Amino acid sequence: MKVIITGTSSGIGKAIAAHYLNKGVSVIGIGRRHTIDHTNYQPVVCDLTDENAIRELAVEEWVSTEILLINNAGMLGTVKRLSDQNEPDINQVLALNVVAPALLMNRLARACGDKTALTVVNISSGAAKRAIPSWSAYCASKAALEMLSETFYLEELEKGRTTKVYCVAPGVVDTPMQAQIRSVDQVDFAASATFHDYYKSGELVSPELVAQKLNRLLEMPYSGVVSYSLRSIE
Ligand SMILES: NC(=O)c1ccc[n+]([C@@H]2O[C@H](COP(=O)([O-])OP(=O)(O)OC[C@H]3O[C@@H](n4cnc5c(N)ncnc54)[C@H](OP(=O)(O)O)[C@@H]3O)[C@@H](O)[C@H]2O)c1
């Protein structure tokens, strides 16, 4: 098996990459920065907001008998009410959180054809199903990622393929993204205190636990359910 993960420089993506490398699995990491040094780790430098750069990735060379694609790279964007933003960065957020996963699913599914077993994991968020004021672009992007995943799964079924598709909310995880959330002033983000409380009371889960729970989910028999919260996985 080969694992392809986006956004491995920090947080959840880095922990998932380490999890598979420790198991002796080869990992291809796609992102702007690389912080993993391992013989079985192949760093691929790519800004995933750049569609042309994604189109130029040599995905055909990565195909082996079994591929696990994990679309993890994501950004919150500006944490501010939409009407208070001078220059909304919705294009950037959608490019990274929705367009990049869609293009990678497209390219990998085509490269894998009917011969390679493909599993896709898209890292979603509770914000896909719950509107959080000041996160408009992020909530919209994760909701879109859920539908993209559900639709892709049904399309693969229609083609008679056994592609497994998951869209997984990891919970509240101790990563740089949470640090960014805590850095925003309450004036711009009404739920600020809640996220400071999660942190102070030790409610954030570690990225390593997320990697373990994801592995447990992937080892369960595939049921055709696409959307999961890792909170429900022991
Ligand atoms: N932490 C949480 O509580 C939480 C909760 C729900 C969902 N999530 C989701 O979990 C995923 C991982 O987030 P995280 O919490 O681990 O945050 P993180 O530590 O900030 O990781 C984000 C990753 O995405 C990469 N990235 C950002 N912009 C990129 C770009 N333009 N091109 C390529 N890579 C880019 C970052 O790399 P560089 O910046 O180094 O390029 C980094 O590796 C995201 O999809 C996020 O929405 C997180």
The ligand as a MOL file (V3000), in Angstrom:
LIG
                    3D

  0  0  0     0  0            999 V3000
M  V30 BEGIN CTAB
M  V30 COUNTS 48 52 0 0 0
M  V30 BEGIN ATOM
M  V30 1 N -7.3400 21.0950 14.5240 0
M  V30 2 C -8.6440 20.9210 14.6260 0
M  V30 3 O -9.2370 21.0700 15.7100 0
M  V30 4 C -9.4440 20.5090 13.4230 0
M  V30 5 C -10.8160 20.2800 13.6040 0
M  V30 6 C -11.5810 19.8990 12.5010 0
M  V30 7 C -10.9900 19.7410 11.2680 0
M  V30 8 N -9.6500 19.9870 11.1200 0 CHG=1
M  V30 9 C -9.0810 19.7950 9.7710 0
M  V30 10 O -7.9070 19.0180 9.8680 0
M  V30 11 C -7.0540 19.2960 8.7470 0
M  V30 12 C -5.6350 19.5140 9.2450 0
M  V30 13 O -5.6120 20.6700 10.0600 0
M  V30 14 P -4.6630 20.8260 11.3340 0
M  V30 15 O -5.5310 21.1160 12.4800 0
M  V30 16 O -3.6920 19.7130 11.3970 0 CHG=-1
M  V30 17 O -3.9710 22.2210 10.9740 0
M  V30 18 P -2.4850 22.6440 10.5780 0
M  V30 19 O -1.5120 22.1110 11.5600 0
M  V30 20 O -2.5660 24.1010 10.3350 0
M  V30 21 O -2.2360 21.8700 9.2090 0
M  V30 22 C -2.6810 22.3220 7.9860 0
M  V30 23 C -1.8170 21.6860 6.9220 0
M  V30 24 O -2.2670 22.1620 5.6410 0
M  V30 25 C -1.1440 22.6490 4.9300 0
M  V30 26 N -1.4670 23.7260 3.9990 0
M  V30 27 C -1.9950 24.9270 4.2790 0
M  V30 28 N -2.1030 25.6760 3.1710 0
M  V30 29 C -1.6020 24.9120 2.1590 0
M  V30 30 C -1.4290 25.1180 0.7660 0
M  V30 31 N -1.7890 26.2690 0.1800 0
M  V30 32 N -0.8940 24.1240 0.0310 0
M  V30 33 C -0.5040 22.9620 0.6190 0
M  V30 34 N -0.6520 22.7010 1.9350 0
M  V30 35 C -1.1950 23.6740 2.6880 0
M  V30 36 C -0.2190 23.1860 5.9970 0
M  V30 37 O 1.0710 23.2730 5.4960 0
M  V30 38 P 1.9390 24.6120 5.3470 0
M  V30 39 O 1.1850 25.7510 5.9660 0
M  V30 40 O 3.1970 24.2600 6.0110 0
M  V30 41 O 2.0880 24.7710 3.8690 0
M  V30 42 C -0.3570 22.0990 7.0530 0
M  V30 43 O 0.4850 21.0130 6.7590 0
M  V30 44 C -7.6540 20.5070 8.0470 0
M  V30 45 O -8.3820 20.0870 6.9060 0
M  V30 46 C -8.6190 21.0740 9.0750 0
M  V30 47 O -9.6840 21.7670 8.4950 0
M  V30 48 C -8.8730 20.3760 12.1680 0
M  V30 END ATOM
M  V30 BEGIN BOND
M  V30 1 1 1 2
M  V30 2 2 2 3
M  V30 3 1 2 4
M  V30 4 1 4 5
M  V30 5 2 4 48
M  V30 6 2 5 6
M  V30 7 1 6 7
M  V30 8 2 7 8
M  V30 9 1 8 9
M  V30 10 1 8 48
M  V30 11 1 9 10
M  V30 12 1 9 46
M  V30 13 1 10 11
M  V30 14 1 11 12
M  V30 15 1 11 44
M  V30 16 1 12 13
M  V30 17 1 13 14
M  V30 18 2 14 15
M  V30 19 1 14 16
M  V30 20 1 14 17
M  V30 21 1 17 18
M  V30 22 2 18 19
M  V30 23 1 18 20
M  V30 24 1 18 21
M  V30 25 1 21 22
M  V30 26 1 22 23
M  V30 27 1 23 24
M  V30 28 1 23 42
M  V30 29 1 24 25
M  V30 30 1 25 26
M  V30 31 1 25 36
M  V30 32 1 26 27
M  V30 33 1 26 35
M  V30 34 2 27 28
M  V30 35 1 28 29
M  V30 36 1 29 30
M  V30 37 2 29 35
M  V30 38 1 30 31
M  V30 39 2 30 32
M  V30 40 1 32 33
M  V30 41 2 33 34
M  V30 42 1 34 35
M  V30 43 1 36 37
M  V30 44 1 36 42
M  V30 45 1 37 38
M  V30 46 2 38 39
M  V30 47 1 38 40
M  V30 48 1 38 41
M  V30 49 1 42 43
M  V30 50 1 44 45
M  V30 51 1 44 46
M  V30 52 1 46 47
M  V30 END BOND
M  V30 END CTAB
M  END
